[in-house]
Amino acid sequence: MPQPTHMEWQQIFIKDFDGAAALEIVVRTLIMFIFVLLLLRASGKKGVRQLSIFEVAIIIALGSAAGDPMFHEDDAIIPSLVVFAAILAFYRLLTWLAAKNEKFESVLEGDPVVIIENGEIVLNNKGKSPFAKDEFFAEMRGKGIEHMGQVRLGILETNGSVSFFYFPDEEVKPGLPVLPSTHTVECSEISEEGLYSCCYCGTTGPLHTGKHICKRCGQEKWAKSLNCPRIT
């Protein structure tokens, strides 16, 4: 099989690219980056964690509008700035409408969702959790939560963050450990009587030896419950 020649490699990787083209790309990139930054500052947001799905869509649209003029010499910068202005105006209009109408705001931004209530994961009408459990466990560990029995309420906010409300120390109840699997022993058959929590939904109660099916979610995997207060 013939190998590509030097000219063919040059055509693949360099083509007509030279120092002048590189300098033009650098200038275009800096200009578009500055305008993207200015537009984001004009939106009033302080960080990515504050972005809703709607605002993420705006960021994607900005990236698309900014990308081509950065390295395509046939794409002028001014038309992209017009796109930027249209995106900002559209964003301001929608946020104004959302401020005037709660139903429109709900459609645009979504609603907060309760994911943990009284130390148990909230299930849908099919007995399933619509969320990725490991992600919320990571959020809980980041807040110093060791087990779900410490949490009275967990709410998934519209910007993707999770808000937690805790039981007072004297009201903390046994709950499912949220520690990594290396620190949590899970089993499908109970070898020693005691308090156990369902590994899927957090339902907690005394179990005798043998196999058990969770009455809330129908799963069969259990972990030894913890009952320690939260360390703040």
C-alpha positions in Angstrom: 0.0 0.0 0.0 1.6 3.3 -1.1 2.5 5.8 1.7 1.4 9.5 1.4 4.1 11.7 0.0 5.5 14.8 1.7 3.2 17.0 -0.5 0.2 14.9 0.4 0.9 15.2 4.1 1.3 18.9 3.7 -2.0 19.1 1.9 -3.7 17.2 4.8 -2.2 19.2 7.7 -1.2 22.6 6.4 -2.6 23.2 2.9 -2.5 27.0 2.4 -1.9 27.8 6.1 0.9 30.2 6.8 2.0 32.8 9.3 -0.4 35.5 8.1 -3.3 33.1 8.3 -2.3 32.1 11.9 -2.1 35.7 12.9 -5.6 36.4 11.4 -7.0 33.4 13.3 -5.5 34.7 16.6 -7.0 38.2 16.1 -10.4 36.8 15.1 -10.4 34.5 18.1 -9.6 37.2 20.5 -12.2 39.5 19.1 -15.0 36.9 19.2 -13.9 35.7 22.7 -14.2 39.3 24.0 -17.6 39.7 22.5 -18.8 36.4 23.9 -17.5 37.4 27.3 -19.2 40.9 27.1 -22.5 39.3 26.1 -22.4 36.8 29.0 -21.6 39.7 31.4 -24.5 41.6 30.0 -26.8 38.6 30.7 -26.2 39.2 34.4 -25.1 35.7 35.3 -22.1 35.1 37.6 -21.2 31.5 36.9 -22.0 28.3 35.0 -23.8 26.8 38.1 -26.4 29.6 37.7 -27.4 28.6 34.2 -30.7 27.0 33.4 -31.3 24.7 30.4 -32.6 27.7 28.5 -29.4 29.7 29.2 -27.3 26.7 28.2 -29.1 26.8 24.9 -28.2 30.4 24.6 -24.5 29.6 25.2 -24.5 26.9 22.5 -26.0 29.4 20.1 -23.3 31.9 21.0 -20.6 29.3 20.4 -22.0 28.5 17.0 -22.2 32.2 16.0 -18.6 32.8 17.3 -16.9 29.7 16.0 -17.0 30.2 12.3 -15.6 33.7 12.2 -12.7 32.6 14.4 -11.0 30.5 11.6 -13.0 30.9 8.4 -11.6 33.8 6.4 -14.8 33.9 4.3 -16.9 34.7 7.3 -16.9 38.3 8.4 -17.0 39.3 12.0 -19.8 42.0 11.8 -22.6 39.5 10.7 -21.7 37.4 13.8 -22.0 40.5 16.0 -25.5 41.0 14.6 -26.3 37.4 15.6 -24.9 38.2 19.0 -27.2 41.3 19.3 -30.2 39.3 18.2 -29.4 36.5 20.8 -29.1 39.0 23.6 -32.3 40.8 22.6 -34.1 37.5 22.4 -32.7 36.5 25.8 -33.8 39.8 27.4 -37.3 39.5 25.8 -37.8 36.0 27.1 -36.5 36.7 30.6 -38.8 39.8 30.7 -41.8 37.7 29.7 -40.8 35.1 32.3 -40.8 37.8 35.0 -44.3 38.8 34.0 -45.8 35.4 33.7 -45.2 32.5 36.1 -46.5 29.8 33.7 -44.2 31.1 31.0 -41.3 31.1 33.4 -42.1 27.5 34.3 -42.1 26.4 30.7 -38.9 28.3 30.0 -36.9 27.6 33.1 -38.5 24.4 34.5 -39.6 23.9 38.1 -37.6 22.7 41.1 -38.1 19.0 41.8 -38.1 17.3 45.2 -35.7 14.3 45.0 -35.4 13.4 48.7 -38.1 13.6 51.3 -37.8 12.5 54.9 -34.6 10.5 54.2 -36.0 8.6 51.2 -35.6 9.1 47.4 -38.9 10.3 45.9 -40.2 7.8 43.3 -42.5 8.4 40.3 -45.8 6.7 39.9 -44.1 3.6 38.5 -42.0 3.2 41.6 -38.8 4.4 39.8 -36.4 7.2 40.5 -36.2 9.5 37.4 -32.7 10.7 38.5 -29.2 9.4 38.5 -28.6 8.4 42.2 -24.8 8.6 42.1 -24.8 12.2 41.0 -27.0 13.2 44.0 -24.9 11.1 46.3 -21.8 13.0 45.2 -23.7 16.3 45.9 -24.6 15.1 49.3 -21.0 14.0 50.1 -19.9 17.5 49.0 -22.2 19.0 51.7 -20.9 16.7 54.4 -23.9 14.4 54.4 -23.0 10.8 55.4 -26.4 9.1 55.1 -29.9 10.0 53.8 -31.4 9.9 57.3 -29.8 13.3 57.9 -31.8 14.9 55.1 -35.3 16.1 55.6 -35.7 17.5 52.0 -33.5 17.6 48.9 -34.5 19.8 46.0 -33.1 19.8 42.4 -33.1 23.4 41.4 -33.7 24.6 37.8 -30.0 25.6 37.4 -28.8 22.0 38.2 -27.7 22.6 41.8 -29.2 20.7 44.7 -30.5 22.3 47.9 -30.6 20.3 51.1 -32.7 20.9 54.3 -31.6 18.8 57.3 -33.1 17.2 60.3 -31.9 18.6 63.7 -29.4 16.2 65.3 -31.9 14.9 67.8 -34.3 14.0 64.9 -31.8 12.3 62.6 -33.0 8.8 61.7 -31.3 5.7 60.3 -30.7 6.1 56.6 -28.9 4.8 53.5 -25.2 5.6 53.4 -24.1 7.8 50.6 -20.4 6.9 50.8 -18.7 5.3 47.8 -19.1 1.6 47.2 -15.7 1.0 48.7 -17.0 2.2 52.1 -20.5 0.8 51.8 -21.3 -3.0 52.0 -24.3 -3.8 49.8 -25.9 -7.2 49.8 -28.9 -9.0 48.4 -29.2 -11.4 51.3 -29.2 -10.3 54.9 -26.8 -12.4 57.1 -27.3 -10.5 60.4 -30.5 -9.0 61.7 -30.5 -5.2 62.1 -31.5 -1.9 60.4 -31.0 -1.9 56.7 -31.7 0.6 53.9 -32.8 -0.1 50.3 -29.8 0.8 48.1 -32.2 2.1 45.4 -34.8 4.3 47.2 -33.5 4.6 50.8 -36.4 2.8 52.5 -35.1 1.9 55.9 -36.3 -0.6 58.5 -35.4 -3.7 60.6 -34.7 -6.9 58.6 -34.2 -10.5 59.6 -31.8 -12.8 57.9 -32.6 -13.9 54.4 -33.6 -12.2 51.1 -36.0 -9.3 51.1 -37.7 -7.2 48.4 -38.2 -3.5 49.0 -42.0 -2.7 49.2 -41.5 0.8 47.7 -39.4 0.1 44.6 -39.2 -3.7 44.3 -35.4 -3.9 44.5 -33.5 -6.5 46.4 -30.2 -4.9 47.3 -29.7 -3.5 50.9 -27.0 -1.7 52.9 -26.5 -1.5 56.7 -28.1 1.8 57.8 -26.2 4.6 59.5 -27.7 6.7 62.3 -25.0 9.3 63.1 -25.8 13.1 63.2 -24.3 15.4 60.6 -20.9 17.0 61.4 -20.9 20.6 60.5 
